[in-house]
Amino acid sequence: MMVGGNIAGHTRVMTTAIVLETGKGNFALAIALGLILLFIALLINLALTYLQMGKGSA
């Protein structure tokens, strides 16, 4: 399954980190990373909604 890019020792996207940690059996870290990723998505969603609401009233 392709979930993102990774250059060993240099870069790792969160989706790849979640898959790798799950594969190693480190479920606590994988869940924590997943929750952080959900929180980031929620913040971006809220920010964009706020910006769009401001433009609609002008």
Secondary structure, 3 states (H helix, E strand, C coil): CCCCCEECCCEECHHHHHHHHHHCCCHHHHHHHHHHHHHHHHHHHHHHHHHHHHHHCC
